[in-house]
Amino acid sequence: EDQIKLCQETIEWATSEKRNFLRLKVETNLASLYLDTKRYAEALKLLARLLKEVKKIDDKNQLLEIQLLESRVQHQLRNKPKAKAALTAARTSANAIYCHPLILAQ
């Protein structure tokens, strides 16, 4: 709970200071926290918005991270087709960049 509040405060600060990359990274962490606390609807809503924004700025590493997180959320919701689609999108993104072995393991 405290981590979620801290992330939300950091997002507000980053928005006011116009630090978009930091905001996107913290929002990704917030979605991960939502997944850990079983707040799947909030996580999906946040991830959908993040996907649009990150595709616009063409940050492939961040996009890969978001797609993997989306796949995990969909898997927890037992939505296998969407989880598989997110994994396929992540694999496509991963082919375009160098991936750290820890990301490959996910």
N, C-alpha and C positions, 0 to 999 in steps of 0.2 A: 504494500500500500504506500509506504513512504517513498519507495523508488518511483512509483507511478506519479505521485505528486511532484517529486523532484523533476522528473522528465517533463511534466506539463509546465512547470515553472520555467524550465530551461527553454522549452519551445516558445513560450511567450516572450522571453528575453531575446532569443535569437530572431524572432519575427520583428520585434521592435528595433533591433539593431541591424536588420536586413542581412543576416548571416544565414543565407539559404542552405548552403551545404551542411552546415552544422545542424540546422533545424531538421533537414531530411534524415541525417544520421541519427539524431535523437528520437525522431518520430519512428524510425525503424526499430530502435531499441524499445520504444514504448509498445509497439505492436508485439514484439517478442515477450514483453512483460505481460501483455494482455493474454497471449497464448499460455504462458505459464500459470496465470491465475484463472484460466478457463473462461475468459471473456471473449469468446470467439466472434460474436457479432461486431463488437467494437474493433477488434483486430482486423476483420475483413473490410470494414468500412474505411479504416485508416489505410490499409494496404492498397485498396482500390485507388484512393486519391494519390498515394505515393507513387504507384505505378505510372499514372498519367504524368505526374510532375517529373519523375526521373527519366522517362522516355523522352520528354521534351529537351532536357539538358544533356541527354546521351551519356550518362554515367553508367558504364556497363557493369562495373563492380557492384555498385549500389543496386542496380537493377537485378543482378543475379541474387544478391542477398534477399531482396524483397520477394522474388519469385520462389526461392526456397522456403521462405517463411510462409508465404501464401500456401504452398503445397502442404506444409506441416499443419496449418490451420484447417485446410480442407480435409486432410486425412483424419484429424481429430473429430471432425464433424461427420465422418463416414461418407463423405462425398468423393468417391473414388474417381469418377471421370474428371472432375475439376482438379483434383490433386494431381492426377496424371498429366493433365494439360499444363498445369503450372510447372511440373517437373520437365516436361518436354520443352517448354519455353526457356526454362533455366538452362537446360542442356544446350539449346541453340545459342543462348547468350554466352555460355561458358566457352563455346568453340571459338568465339571471336576474341577472347582475351586469355591472358595467363591466369590460371587459378591456383591459389595456394592449396597444398594438399589437404589442409583441414576443411576447406570449403568443398573440395571434391569428395571428402568422406561423408559430408552431409547428404 
